[in-house]
Amino acid sequence: MFAAAGAAFVSIFIAEFGDKTQLVSLSLAGRYPPLQVLGGAMTGLALVMGLAVGAGGLVAAYIPPVVVTAASGIFFIIMGLFTLLRREPEEGPTNGKGGFYQTAALIFLAELGDKTQMAALLLSAHFAHPVAVFAGAMAAMFLNHALAVFVGGRYMAKLPPALLKKITGYLFSAIGLAMLLYLALGRG
């Protein structure tokens, strides 16, 4: 059981470092309160990892990875455009729960069918200890995203809000376009 948790921690931590979901946490932590972003990230990641270790085989059997990737790419582009076009007071981070919900939704969709979800699914099947794999994967995700939120909250929050809004919008759109380009090149 410890081997399953350890293998999940090491493989997920390495695979997630620099991944699109870490970039989402990094950029949103400059716009919203860092704890909201971390809470949203962990909620989205827990849902995805739960799917991976629990019902991953069923999800993979009924929803083709191409559909998941296309839907995620389109969602990221829409969120990028929404971020760029939405009018809001530019007084720094907002106080509502928007950071939590936006982070949870973006991370959930970005992580569906991602390499870390597939790794958790395969590790769960290999070790036959889904709870241990889930615990190891979530510990890795927490460490990875806590680092991103710290850096984002500490340094990205110092940028002018209008610039940060543009960076975030363009980053989301670029991630979405990259996902769709990946499909167009026949790799999905």
C-alpha positions as CSV (number, residue, x, y, z in Angstrom):
1,M,0.0,0.0,0.0
2,F,2.9,2.4,0.8
3,A,4.5,1.5,-2.5
4,A,1.3,2.5,-4.3
5,A,1.1,5.8,-2.6
6,G,4.8,6.5,-3.1
7,A,4.7,5.6,-6.7
8,A,1.7,7.8,-7.3
9,F,3.3,10.7,-5.4
10,V,6.6,10.6,-7.4
11,S,5.1,10.0,-10.8
12,I,2.2,12.5,-10.4
13,F,4.5,15.2,-8.9
14,I,7.0,14.9,-11.8
15,A,4.3,14.7,-14.5
16,E,2.3,17.7,-13.1
17,F,5.3,20.1,-12.8
18,G,4.9,22.8,-15.4
19,D,1.6,21.3,-16.6
20,K,-1.3,23.4,-17.8
21,T,-3.2,23.0,-14.6
22,Q,-0.2,24.3,-12.6
23,L,-0.2,27.3,-15.0
24,V,-3.9,27.9,-14.3
25,S,-3.2,28.0,-10.5
26,L,-0.2,30.3,-11.0
27,S,-2.1,32.8,-13.1
28,L,-5.3,32.8,-11.1
29,A,-3.5,33.2,-7.8
30,G,-2.5,36.7,-9.0
31,R,-6.1,37.7,-9.6
32,Y,-7.9,36.0,-6.7
33,P,-7.2,35.2,-3.1
34,P,-4.6,32.4,-3.1
35,L,-6.5,30.2,-0.7
36,Q,-9.6,30.3,-3.0
37,V,-7.4,29.3,-5.9
38,L,-5.7,26.5,-4.0
39,G,-9.1,25.3,-2.7
40,G,-10.6,25.4,-6.2
41,A,-7.6,23.6,-7.6
42,M,-7.7,20.8,-5.0
43,T,-11.5,20.4,-5.5
44,G,-11.1,20.1,-9.2
45,L,-8.1,17.7,-8.9
46,A,-9.9,15.6,-6.3
47,L,-12.8,15.1,-8.5
48,V,-10.7,14.1,-11.5
49,M,-8.4,11.8,-9.4
50,G,-11.5,10.3,-7.9
51,L,-12.8,9.5,-11.4
52,A,-9.4,8.1,-12.4
53,V,-9.0,5.7,-9.5
54,G,-12.6,4.9,-9.0
55,A,-14.5,4.8,-12.3
56,G,-11.6,5.5,-14.7
57,G,-12.2,2.4,-16.7
58,L,-15.9,3.3,-17.3
59,V,-15.2,6.9,-18.2
60,A,-12.5,5.8,-20.6
61,A,-14.8,3.2,-22.2
62,Y,-17.7,5.6,-22.8
63,I,-16.1,9.0,-23.5
64,P,-13.4,9.0,-26.1
65,P,-10.3,11.0,-25.2
66,V,-10.7,13.0,-28.4
67,V,-14.1,14.3,-27.1
68,V,-12.7,15.1,-23.7
69,T,-9.7,17.0,-25.2
70,A,-11.9,18.9,-27.7
71,A,-14.4,19.9,-25.1
72,S,-11.6,21.0,-22.7
73,G,-9.9,23.0,-25.5
74,I,-13.1,24.8,-26.4
75,F,-13.8,25.5,-22.8
76,F,-10.4,27.0,-22.3
77,I,-10.8,29.3,-25.3
78,I,-14.2,30.4,-24.1
79,M,-12.8,31.2,-20.6
80,G,-9.9,33.0,-22.2
81,L,-12.2,35.2,-24.3
82,F,-14.5,35.7,-21.4
83,T,-11.5,36.8,-19.2
84,L,-10.3,39.2,-21.9
85,L,-13.7,40.7,-22.8
86,R,-15.4,40.8,-19.3
87,R,-15.6,44.3,-17.8
88,E,-14.8,44.4,-14.2
89,P,-13.4,46.9,-11.7
90,E,-9.6,46.7,-11.9
91,E,-8.9,47.1,-8.2
92,G,-6.9,44.0,-7.7
93,P,-8.0,40.5,-6.5
94,T,-11.8,40.1,-6.0
95,N,-13.3,39.0,-2.7
96,G,-16.1,36.7,-3.9
97,K,-15.9,33.0,-4.5
98,G,-15.3,33.4,-8.2
99,G,-11.7,32.4,-7.9
100,F,-12.7,29.1,-6.3
101,Y,-15.3,28.2,-8.8
102,Q,-13.3,29.3,-11.9
103,T,-10.2,27.4,-10.7
104,A,-12.2,24.2,-9.9
105,A,-13.9,24.2,-13.3
106,L,-10.8,25.0,-15.4
107,I,-8.7,22.5,-13.6
108,F,-11.3,19.7,-13.7
109,L,-11.7,20.1,-17.4
110,A,-8.0,20.5,-18.1
111,E,-7.1,17.4,-16.2
112,L,-9.8,15.1,-17.7
113,G,-7.9,12.6,-19.8
114,D,-4.5,14.2,-18.9
115,K,-1.4,12.3,-18.4
116,T,-1.6,12.5,-14.6
117,Q,-5.2,11.2,-14.6
118,M,-4.1,8.3,-16.9
119,A,-1.1,7.7,-14.6
120,A,-3.4,7.5,-11.6
121,L,-5.8,5.1,-13.4
122,L,-2.9,2.8,-14.4
123,L,-1.3,2.9,-11.0
124,S,-4.6,2.1,-9.4
125,A,-5.1,-0.9,-11.7
126,H,-1.5,-2.0,-11.2
127,F,-1.3,-1.8,-7.4
128,A,-5.0,-2.6,-6.7
129,H,-5.0,0.0,-3.9
130,P,-7.1,2.9,-5.3
131,V,-7.2,4.7,-1.9
132,A,-3.4,4.7,-1.6
133,V,-3.0,5.9,-5.2
134,F,-5.5,8.6,-4.6
135,A,-3.7,9.8,-1.4
136,G,-0.3,9.8,-3.1
137,A,-1.6,11.6,-6.2
138,M,-3.4,14.2,-4.1
139,A,-0.4,14.8,-1.9
140,A,1.7,15.4,-5.1
141,M,-1.0,17.7,-6.6
142,F,-1.2,19.7,-3.3
143,L,2.5,20.3,-3.1
144,N,2.7,21.2,-6.8
145,H,-0.3,23.6,-6.8
146,A,0.6,25.1,-3.4
147,L,3.9,26.1,-5.0
148,A,2.2,27.6,-8.0
149,V,-0.3,29.5,-5.8
150,F,2.5,30.8,-3.6
151,V,4.5,32.1,-6.6
152,G,1.4,33.4,-8.3
153,G,0.1,35.2,-5.2
154,R,3.4,36.6,-4.3
155,Y,4.7,37.8,-7.7
156,M,1.8,37.8,-10.2
157,A,-0.4,39.8,-7.8
158,K,2.2,42.7,-8.1
159,L,1.4,43.1,-11.8
160,P,-1.2,45.7,-12.8
161,P,-4.6,44.1,-12.8
162,A,-5.2,45.0,-16.5
163,L,-2.0,43.3,-17.5
164,L,-2.7,40.3,-15.4
165,K,-6.2,40.0,-16.9
166,K,-4.6,40.0,-20.4
167,I,-1.9,37.5,-19.5
168,T,-4.6,35.2,-17.9
169,G,-6.9,35.5,-20.9
170,Y,-4.2,34.9,-23.5
171,L,-2.8,31.9,-21.4
172,F,-6.2,30.2,-21.2
173,S,-6.8,30.8,-25.0
174,A,-3.3,29.5,-25.8
175,I,-3.9,26.3,-23.7
176,G,-7.2,25.8,-25.5
177,L,-5.7,26.3,-28.9
178,A,-2.8,23.9,-28.0
179,M,-5.3,21.2,-27.0
180,L,-7.2,21.6,-30.3
181,L,-4.0,21.7,-32.3
182,Y,-2.9,18.5,-30.6
183,L,-6.1,16.9,-31.9
184,A,-5.7,18.4,-35.4
185,L,-2.3,16.9,-35.7
186,G,-3.8,13.5,-35.0
187,R,-2.3,12.9,-31.6
188,G,-5.5,12.9,-29.6
